[in-house]
Amino acid sequence: GSHDSFSYWVDEKSPVGPDQATAIKRLARISLVKKIMKKWSVTQNLTFKEQLEGGIRYFDLRVSSKPGEVGQEIYFIHGLFGISVWDGLKEINAFLEQHPKEVIFLDFNHFYAMDDSHHYFLIDRISSVFGSKLCSVECVEYVTLQYMWEKKHQVLIFYHCPLYEEYPFLWPGNKMPAPWANTTNVHKLLQFLETTLEERSRYGTFHVSQAILTPRVKTIARNLVRGLKNTLVHRNLPMILNWVKAQKPGVMGVNIITSDFVELVDFAATVIALNDLLLEDDESTS
């Protein structure tokens, strides 16, 4: 999985998003501030298509309306506005059309400046672009690749808003817990990932291990121009990747792992390779 999957492009010319504090919005009237914000808002370099081609199958999505804009268009957001959700969904669907056995998870977990009419607009867009590819809510343990292929489903949508109850193809957010370490310290992060794996539900939910470091205000203040990638990610990715390599998938093991800048190391290939351990277990039991 990728963290803030859509943030490969953010719009410096747009207003600061409603996910930011009032003080930041005031500061952002200075054009240089938005340039700095961009360095800290971008967590991925690859487009959706490039991420999909690289093996990413779980997408972490934050969305917002644009206050003051006519209509109900919804955009991806991380400090600054990204592309429209509609454009992103079409790009993902084009990949699925070409690869009918691939399955993806779209996790809509933060909503900003959205009332019910915005949600209905967004849900209608999701439904119209994916159609019969959408997998209805089911017991998690039933949803194998074989099950998806037989039903010709390719997309699971997680929707962290009570409106999910009105649609059979919207999975509740509590089926995709993603505990967040909220630290700049890689050792604390790895300890948190270990602890939350020990606490994960044995059955009934997916599980996201967020292998990401989060800048504090003082981190940003000290490293304004260097940005997220040069300050936190480059230096710590090798240690995070070593943790990933040491994991086991399956019950009480890792399930979905997300990272920033997924192309900087062999992140996707390393996570995918963990599945070989499940095959070894199958062979040893049979």
C-alpha positions as CSV (number, residue, x, y, z in Angstrom):
1,G,0.0,0.0,0.0
2,S,1.0,3.7,-0.4
3,H,0.4,6.4,2.2
4,D,-1.5,9.5,0.9
5,S,-1.5,7.7,-2.4
6,F,-2.7,10.6,-4.5
7,S,-0.2,13.2,-3.3
8,Y,2.2,12.9,-6.3
9,W,0.6,16.1,-7.6
10,V,-0.7,19.0,-5.5
11,D,-1.8,22.4,-6.7
12,E,0.3,25.3,-5.4
13,K,-2.1,27.7,-7.1
14,S,-5.2,26.5,-5.2
15,P,-6.3,27.7,-1.8
16,V,-4.9,25.8,1.2
17,G,-7.2,22.9,2.0
18,P,-9.8,22.7,4.8
19,D,-7.7,20.0,6.5
20,Q,-5.2,22.8,7.6
21,A,-5.3,25.1,10.6
22,T,-6.5,28.7,10.2
23,A,-2.9,30.0,11.0
24,I,-1.5,28.0,8.1
25,K,-4.2,29.3,5.8
26,R,-3.2,32.9,6.7
27,L,0.5,32.2,6.2
28,A,-0.2,30.6,2.9
29,R,-1.1,33.9,1.4
30,I,2.7,34.3,1.0
31,S,3.6,32.3,-2.2
32,L,6.8,30.9,-0.7
33,V,4.8,29.2,2.1
34,K,2.9,27.1,-0.5
35,K,6.1,26.0,-2.1
36,I,7.3,24.8,1.3
37,M,4.0,23.1,2.0
38,K,4.3,21.2,-1.2
39,K,7.6,19.7,0.0
40,W,5.8,18.4,3.0
41,S,2.5,17.5,1.4
42,V,3.9,15.2,-1.3
43,T,4.4,11.7,0.0
44,Q,4.5,9.8,-3.3
45,N,6.3,10.5,-6.6
46,L,4.4,7.9,-8.8
47,T,1.0,8.4,-10.4
48,F,-1.8,5.9,-9.7
49,K,-1.0,4.1,-12.9
50,E,2.7,3.9,-12.0
51,Q,1.9,2.7,-8.5
52,L,-0.3,0.0,-9.8
53,E,2.3,-1.1,-12.3
54,G,4.8,-1.2,-9.5
55,G,2.6,-3.6,-7.4
56,I,0.7,-1.2,-5.1
57,R,-2.8,-2.5,-4.4
58,Y,-4.0,-0.5,-1.4
59,F,-4.6,3.2,-1.7
60,D,-4.9,5.6,1.2
61,L,-7.3,8.4,0.2
62,R,-8.2,11.8,1.8
63,V,-10.8,13.8,0.0
64,S,-12.5,17.3,0.1
65,S,-14.8,19.6,-1.7
66,K,-13.3,23.0,-2.7
67,P,-15.1,25.6,-0.6
68,G,-16.5,28.3,-2.7
69,E,-16.4,26.3,-5.9
70,V,-19.7,25.9,-7.8
71,G,-20.8,22.3,-8.1
72,Q,-19.9,19.3,-5.9
73,E,-16.7,18.1,-7.4
74,I,-14.5,16.2,-4.9
75,Y,-10.7,16.4,-4.9
76,F,-7.9,14.5,-3.2
77,I,-6.3,16.6,-0.5
78,H,-3.2,16.7,1.7
79,G,-2.6,20.3,2.8
80,L,-3.0,21.4,-0.8
81,F,-5.6,20.1,-3.3
82,G,-4.7,17.3,-5.7
83,I,-6.4,16.0,-8.8
84,S,-10.2,15.4,-8.9
85,V,-11.3,12.1,-7.5
86,W,-13.1,11.4,-10.7
87,D,-9.8,11.6,-12.7
88,G,-8.1,9.4,-10.3
89,L,-10.8,6.7,-10.3
90,K,-10.8,6.7,-14.1
91,E,-7.0,6.1,-14.2
92,I,-7.4,3.2,-11.7
93,N,-10.3,1.7,-13.6
94,A,-8.3,1.8,-16.9
95,F,-5.6,-0.4,-15.3
96,L,-8.3,-2.8,-14.0
97,E,-9.8,-3.1,-17.4
98,Q,-6.5,-4.2,-18.8
99,H,-5.8,-6.6,-15.8
100,P,-9.1,-8.4,-15.0
101,K,-7.5,-10.6,-12.3
102,E,-6.1,-7.7,-10.2
103,V,-7.8,-6.6,-7.0
104,I,-7.4,-3.3,-5.3
105,F,-8.5,-1.7,-2.0
106,L,-9.5,2.0,-2.0
107,D,-9.6,3.4,1.6
108,F,-11.6,6.7,1.8
109,N,-10.6,7.5,5.4
110,H,-10.7,11.4,5.7
111,F,-13.4,13.7,4.4
112,Y,-13.2,17.5,4.6
113,A,-15.8,20.2,3.8
114,M,-18.3,17.5,2.7
115,D,-22.0,17.4,3.6
116,D,-24.3,14.5,2.6
117,S,-24.9,15.9,-0.9
118,H,-21.1,15.8,-1.5
119,H,-21.0,12.2,-0.2
120,Y,-23.8,11.1,-2.5
121,F,-22.1,12.8,-5.4
122,L,-18.8,11.0,-4.6
123,I,-20.5,7.6,-4.0
124,D,-22.3,7.9,-7.3
125,R,-19.0,8.6,-9.1
126,I,-17.5,5.5,-7.4
127,S,-20.5,3.4,-8.5
128,S,-20.5,4.7,-12.1
129,V,-16.8,4.2,-12.7
130,F,-16.4,0.7,-11.3
131,G,-19.9,-0.8,-11.7
132,S,-20.0,-4.6,-11.3
133,K,-16.2,-4.6,-10.3
134,L,-17.3,-3.5,-6.8
135,C,-17.3,-6.2,-4.2
136,S,-20.2,-6.0,-1.7
137,V,-19.5,-6.3,2.0
138,E,-18.9,-9.9,3.0
139,C,-17.2,-11.8,5.8
140,V,-13.6,-10.8,5.4
141,E,-12.4,-14.5,5.5
142,Y,-14.6,-15.3,2.5
143,V,-12.9,-12.7,0.3
144,T,-10.2,-14.7,-1.4
145,L,-8.8,-14.1,-4.8
146,Q,-10.7,-17.1,-6.1
147,Y,-13.9,-15.6,-4.7
148,M,-13.2,-12.2,-6.4
149,W,-12.4,-13.9,-9.7
150,E,-15.5,-16.0,-9.7
151,K,-17.7,-12.9,-9.1
152,K,-15.6,-10.8,-11.5
153,H,-15.1,-8.3,-8.7
154,Q,-11.9,-6.2,-8.5
155,V,-12.5,-3.3,-6.1
156,L,-13.1,-3.1,-2.3
157,I,-14.1,0.4,-1.1
158,F,-13.7,1.3,2.5
159,Y,-15.7,4.4,3.5
160,H,-15.2,5.9,6.9
161,C,-18.5,7.7,7.2
162,P,-21.9,6.5,8.5
163,L,-23.4,6.7,4.9
164,Y,-21.7,3.4,4.1
165,E,-24.7,1.7,5.6
166,E,-26.9,2.8,2.7
167,Y,-24.8,1.0,0.0
168,P,-23.9,-2.7,-0.2
169,F,-20.5,-2.0,-1.9
170,L,-19.2,0.4,0.8
171,W,-17.2,-1.5,3.5
172,P,-17.2,0.2,6.9
173,G,-14.0,1.9,8.0
174,N,-13.7,-0.4,11.1
175,K,-13.0,-3.3,8.7
176,M,-9.7,-1.5,7.7
177,P,-8.1,-0.4,11.0
178,A,-4.8,1.5,10.4
179,P,-3.2,2.5,13.7
180,W,-0.9,5.5,13.4
181,A,2.4,5.9,15.3
182,N,2.5,9.7,14.8
183,T,6.3,9.8,15.5
184,T,9.5,11.1,13.9
185,N,11.6,8.4,15.6
186,V,12.1,5.2,13.6
187,H,12.7,3.0,16.7
188,K,9.4,4.2,18.2
189,L,7.7,3.5,14.9
190,L,8.9,-0.1,14.7
191,Q,8.0,-0.7,18.4
192,F,4.5,0.6,17.6
193,L,4.1,-1.6,14.5
194,E,5.1,-4.6,16.6
195,T,2.7,-3.7,19.4
196,T,-0.3,-3.1,17.1
197,L,0.3,-6.4,15.3
198,E,0.1,-8.2,18.6
199,E,-3.2,-6.4,19.3
200,R,-4.8,-6.9,15.9
201,S,-8.1,-8.8,15.6
202,R,-7.6,-12.5,14.8
203,Y,-10.6,-12.5,12.5
204,G,-13.1,-10.2,10.8
205,T,-11.0,-7.3,9.6
206,F,-8.1,-6.3,7.4
207,H,-5.2,-4.5,9.0
208,V,-2.9,-1.8,7.9
209,S,0.6,-1.4,9.3
210,Q,1.5,2.3,8.5
211,A,5.3,2.1,8.2
212,I,5.5,5.9,8.0
213,L,7.2,8.7,10.0
214,T,5.2,11.9,10.7
215,P,6.9,15.3,10.9
216,R,6.2,17.5,13.9
217,V,5.9,21.3,13.5
218,K,9.5,21.7,14.8
219,T,10.7,19.0,12.3
220,I,9.2,21.1,9.5
221,A,10.6,24.4,11.0
222,R,14.1,23.0,11.2
223,N,14.1,21.5,7.7
224,L,11.8,23.9,5.8
225,V,13.4,23.6,2.4
226,R,14.6,20.0,2.6
227,G,11.0,18.6,2.7
228,L,9.7,15.3,4.0
229,K,11.6,13.0,1.6
230,N,15.1,14.4,2.4
231,T,14.4,14.9,6.1
232,L,12.7,11.7,7.3
233,V,12.1,9.2,4.5
234,H,15.5,8.7,2.8
235,R,17.4,8.2,6.0
236,N,15.0,5.8,7.7
237,L,13.6,3.7,4.8
238,P,16.3,1.0,4.9
239,M,15.6,0.3,8.6
240,I,11.8,0.2,7.9
241,L,12.4,-2.2,5.0
242,N,14.5,-4.5,7.2
243,W,11.5,-4.6,9.6
244,V,9.2,-5.5,6.6
245,K,11.5,-8.3,5.5
246,A,11.4,-9.9,9.0
247,Q,7.6,-10.1,9.0
248,K,5.2,-13.0,8.5
249,P,1.8,-12.7,6.8
250,G,-1.3,-14.5,7.9
251,V,-3.4,-14.6,11.1
252,M,-1.9,-12.1,13.6
253,G,0.9,-11.3,11.1
254,V,1.1,-8.4,8.7
255,N,-1.7,-7.9,6.2
256,I,-1.3,-4.5,4.4
257,I,1.8,-2.4,4.8
258,T,1.9,1.3,3.7
259,S,4.9,3.5,3.0
260,D,5.8,6.9,1.7
261,F,7.7,7.2,-1.6
262,V,7.2,3.5,-2.4
263,E,9.6,3.6,-5.4
264,L,12.7,4.6,-3.3
265,V,13.4,1.0,-2.3
266,D,12.1,-2.4,-3.4
267,F,9.1,-1.8,-1.1
268,A,6.3,-3.4,-3.1
269,A,8.4,-6.3,-4.2
270,T,9.5,-6.9,-0.6
271,V,6.0,-6.9,0.7
272,I,4.7,-9.1,-2.1
273,A,7.5,-11.6,-1.5
274,L,6.2,-12.2,2.1
275,N,3.4,-14.2,0.5
276,D,5.9,-16.9,-0.4
277,L,6.0,-17.7,3.3
278,L,2.3,-18.6,3.2
279,L,3.0,-21.0,0.3
280,E,5.8,-22.6,2.3
281,D,3.4,-23.1,5.2
282,D,0.9,-24.7,2.9
283,E,3.5,-27.1,1.5
284,S,4.7,-28.0,5.0
285,T,1.2,-28.8,6.2
286,S,0.2,-30.8,3.1
